[in-house]
């Protein structure tokens, strides 16, 4: 996060009834089960940037709000025999 001085200067540009609140958005891989093919999800977590880092780092503080779950899929292994074919992949996926 930026310094406190930066946020004070930025806050000064807005009317007094408006408060700037930076948000932090992150994911973390979570293992679900071994019984159905090693399923994994990535929880989408949200926290306020106004909280101190040492508070956000403590799991017992419950500073992170779970917003959703992103499934972690298994992608087929792609092997390219030449770098020319590898360069074509982004264009193919964009179609």
Backbone as JSON, one array per atom type, in Angstrom:
{
  "sequence": "XXXXXXXXXXXXXXXXXXXXXXXXXXXXXXXXXXXXXXXXXXXXXXXXXXXXXXXXXXXXXXXXXXXXXXXXXXXXXXXXXXXXXXXXXXXXXXX",
  "N": [[0.85, -1.18, 0.0], [0.33, 2.33, -0.45], [2.04, 5.13, 1.08], [1.06, 6.72, 4.2], [1.08, 9.47, 3.95], [0.65, 9.84, 1.22], [-2.03, 8.91, 1.0], [-3.33, 10.78, 2.64], [-2.9, 13.15, 1.18], [-4.29, 12.49, -1.17], [-6.88, 12.1, -0.15], [-7.47, 14.69, 0.6], [-8.19, 15.9, -1.76], [-10.84, 15.41, -2.16], [-14.32, 16.06, -1.2], [-15.23, 16.62, 2.29], [-17.13, 14.79, 3.19], [-16.66, 12.42, 1.91], [-14.9, 9.39, 1.94], [-11.93, 7.76, 1.15], [-11.38, 4.39, 0.49], [-9.16, 1.99, 0.13], [-9.16, -1.22, -1.38], [-8.13, -4.61, -0.93], [-7.63, -7.4, -2.92], [-7.47, -10.85, -3.19], [-6.38, -14.26, -3.85], [-6.25, -17.71, -2.8], [-5.03, -20.96, -2.92], [-7.03, -23.78, -2.21], [-7.32, -26.99, -1.0], [-9.75, -29.41, -1.6], [-10.75, -32.21, -1.6], [-9.66, -35.65, -1.61], [-11.07, -37.69, -2.59], [-12.62, -37.33, -4.89], [-11.03, -36.89, -7.2], [-9.01, -35.03, -6.48], [-9.96, -32.27, -6.1], [-9.79, -28.71, -6.33], [-10.19, -25.35, -5.2], [-10.13, -21.77, -5.51], [-10.48, -19.47, -3.14], [-11.89, -16.24, -3.29], [-10.79, -13.4, -1.8], [-11.39, -10.49, 0.19], [-10.23, -7.45, 1.59], [-9.95, -4.54, 3.68], [-7.87, -1.81, 2.88], [-7.15, -0.09, 4.86], [-6.63, -1.41, 7.18], [-4.04, -2.46, 9.38], [-1.04, -4.13, 8.35], [-0.07, -6.17, 10.04], [-2.36, -6.9, 11.38], [-4.03, -7.82, 9.32], [-2.58, -10.06, 8.63], [-2.99, -11.94, 10.62], [-4.78, -14.85, 11.07], [-6.75, -15.16, 13.02], [-7.89, -12.68, 13.3], [-9.83, -12.34, 11.41], [-9.86, -10.65, 9.15], [-10.1, -10.83, 6.42], [-12.58, -11.03, 4.0], [-14.51, -13.53, 2.61], [-15.47, -13.64, -0.75], [-16.17, -15.17, -2.93], [-15.85, -18.26, -4.82], [-13.42, -19.61, -6.92], [-13.18, -22.05, -9.3], [-10.5, -24.35, -9.71], [-9.27, -25.44, -12.48], [-8.1, -28.3, -14.37], [-5.81, -28.12, -16.89], [-5.23, -29.18, -20.25], [-2.08, -30.59, -21.14], [0.03, -28.72, -23.09], [2.11, -29.14, -25.77], [4.62, -27.87, -27.76], [6.3, -28.14, -30.79], [7.75, -26.26, -32.06], [8.7, -22.8, -31.67], [7.22, -21.1, -33.22], [4.65, -22.21, -33.53], [3.78, -22.03, -30.91], [3.52, -19.29, -30.62], [1.2, -18.8, -32.0], [-0.9, -19.59, -30.39], [-2.16, -17.66, -28.47], [-3.7, -16.1, -30.27], [-5.46, -18.0, -31.32], [-6.9, -18.78, -29.03], [-8.26, -16.42, -28.51], [-10.35, -16.28, -30.26]],
  "CA": [[0.0, 0.0, 0.0], [1.07, 3.58, -0.48], [2.29, 5.69, 2.4], [-0.02, 7.49, 4.81], [1.12, 10.82, 3.4], [-0.01, 9.76, -0.09], [-3.47, 8.81, 1.18], [-3.8, 12.06, 3.17], [-2.94, 14.1, 0.06], [-5.37, 12.07, -2.06], [-8.14, 12.36, 0.55], [-7.68, 16.14, 0.62], [-8.75, 16.31, -3.04], [-12.27, 15.1, -2.16], [-15.06, 16.72, -0.14], [-15.05, 16.01, 3.61], [-18.07, 13.69, 3.45], [-16.23, 11.24, 1.14], [-13.71, 8.72, 2.46], [-11.33, 6.8, 0.23], [-11.07, 3.12, 1.15], [-8.55, 1.04, -0.81], [-9.47, -2.63, -1.1], [-7.17, -5.62, -1.36], [-8.31, -8.58, -3.44], [-6.48, -11.91, -3.34], [-6.86, -15.64, -3.87], [-5.36, -18.68, -2.17], [-5.47, -22.29, -3.32], [-7.56, -24.61, -1.14], [-7.54, -28.39, -1.38], [-11.06, -29.84, -1.1], [-10.91, -33.63, -1.3], [-8.9, -36.64, -2.37], [-11.99, -38.75, -3.01], [-13.22, -37.12, -6.21], [-10.08, -36.37, -8.18], [-8.18, -33.91, -5.98], [-10.58, -31.0, -6.48], [-9.26, -27.52, -5.69], [-10.82, -24.06, -5.51], [-9.4, -20.6, -5.03], [-11.41, -18.49, -2.58], [-11.64, -14.83, -3.6], [-10.83, -12.75, -0.5], [-11.4, -9.04, 0.14], [-9.91, -6.79, 2.86], [-9.78, -3.1, 3.6], [-6.49, -1.37, 2.9], [-6.91, 0.73, 6.04], [-6.17, -2.25, 8.29], [-2.59, -2.65, 9.43], [-0.58, -5.39, 7.78], [0.05, -7.2, 11.07], [-3.72, -7.36, 11.7], [-4.49, -8.61, 8.18], [-1.82, -11.31, 8.56], [-3.45, -12.87, 11.65], [-6.03, -15.52, 10.71], [-7.74, -15.0, 14.09], [-8.52, -11.35, 13.23], [-10.93, -12.42, 10.44], [-9.8, -9.41, 8.38], [-10.4, -11.12, 5.01], [-13.97, -11.4, 3.74], [-14.63, -14.37, 1.42], [-16.45, -13.1, -1.69], [-16.58, -16.17, -3.9], [-14.93, -19.37, -5.05], [-13.03, -19.81, -8.32], [-12.7, -23.43, -9.47], [-9.16, -24.48, -10.28], [-9.39, -26.53, -13.44], [-6.89, -28.92, -14.91], [-5.71, -27.81, -18.31], [-4.44, -30.18, -20.97], [-0.69, -30.21, -21.34], [0.28, -28.31, -24.47], [3.51, -29.27, -26.17], [4.87, -27.28, -29.07], [7.58, -28.58, -31.36], [8.5, -25.07, -32.48], [8.22, -21.58, -31.03], [6.26, -20.47, -34.12], [3.32, -22.72, -33.19], [3.45, -21.5, -29.58], [3.11, -17.89, -30.78], [-0.15, -18.76, -32.58], [-1.89, -19.99, -29.38], [-3.02, -16.57, -27.98], [-4.66, -15.71, -31.31], [-6.47, -19.05, -31.43], [-7.76, -18.72, -27.85], [-9.05, -15.19, -28.51], [-11.48, -16.39, -31.2]],
  "C": [[0.9, 1.24, 0.0], [1.21, 4.13, 0.94], [1.07, 6.46, 2.91], [-0.09, 8.9, 4.26], [0.43, 10.87, 2.03], [-1.53, 9.75, 0.08], [-4.05, 10.11, 1.75], [-3.9, 13.11, 2.07], [-4.07, 13.78, -0.9], [-6.73, 12.37, -1.44], [-8.47, 13.85, 0.54], [-8.29, 16.66, -0.67], [-10.25, 16.11, -3.13], [-12.98, 15.89, -1.07], [-14.96, 15.94, 1.18], [-15.99, 14.85, 3.88], [-17.75, 12.43, 2.66], [-14.94, 10.69, 1.74], [-13.22, 7.71, 1.44], [-10.98, 5.54, 1.02], [-10.47, 2.18, 0.11], [-8.89, -0.39, -0.4], [-8.36, -3.52, -1.62], [-7.96, -6.85, -1.76], [-7.25, -9.65, -3.71], [-7.15, -13.27, -3.44], [-5.82, -16.53, -3.2], [-5.89, -20.06, -2.51], [-5.89, -23.1, -2.1], [-7.85, -25.99, -1.67], [-8.86, -28.86, -0.78], [-11.11, -31.31, -0.69], [-9.98, -34.49, -2.14], [-9.83, -37.66, -3.02], [-12.55, -38.55, -4.41], [-12.25, -36.42, -7.16], [-9.28, -35.17, -7.76], [-8.73, -32.56, -6.42], [-9.97, -29.85, -5.68], [-10.1, -26.31, -6.09], [-9.91, -22.96, -4.99], [-10.43, -19.63, -4.47], [-10.95, -17.07, -2.93], [-11.85, -14.06, -2.3], [-10.67, -11.24, -0.64], [-11.08, -8.48, 1.52], [-9.76, -5.29, 2.62], [-8.3, -2.75, 3.69], [-6.15, -0.51, 4.09], [-6.45, -0.09, 7.24], [-4.66, -2.41, 8.23], [-2.23, -4.03, 8.93], [-0.52, -6.5, 8.83], [-1.32, -7.72, 11.52], [-4.25, -8.24, 10.58], [-3.8, -9.97, 8.13], [-2.27, -12.35, 9.59], [-4.76, -13.54, 11.21], [-7.13, -15.32, 11.77], [-8.43, -13.64, 14.04], [-9.71, -11.33, 12.27], [-11.01, -11.16, 9.59], [-10.21, -9.62, 6.92], [-11.82, -11.63, 4.88], [-14.03, -12.29, 2.5], [-15.76, -13.87, 0.53], [-16.96, -14.14, -2.68], [-15.53, -17.26, -4.0], [-14.67, -19.51, -6.55], [-12.53, -21.24, -8.47], [-11.34, -23.44, -10.15], [-9.18, -25.69, -11.2], [-8.04, -27.09, -13.85], [-6.88, -28.68, -16.41], [-4.89, -28.9, -19.01], [-3.01, -29.67, -21.17], [-0.46, -29.91, -22.82], [1.77, -28.41, -24.76], [3.65, -28.73, -27.59], [6.25, -27.73, -29.55], [8.41, -27.4, -31.84], [7.9, -23.84, -31.79], [7.2, -20.86, -31.91], [4.83, -20.92, -33.81], [2.87, -22.19, -31.84], [2.97, -20.05, -29.68], [1.7, -17.77, -31.35], [-1.23, -18.99, -31.52], [-2.74, -18.82, -28.86], [-4.06, -16.13, -28.99], [-5.78, -16.73, -31.47], [-7.44, -19.0, -30.25], [-8.66, -17.5, -27.83], [-10.27, -15.28, -29.4], [-12.73, -16.83, -30.51]]
}
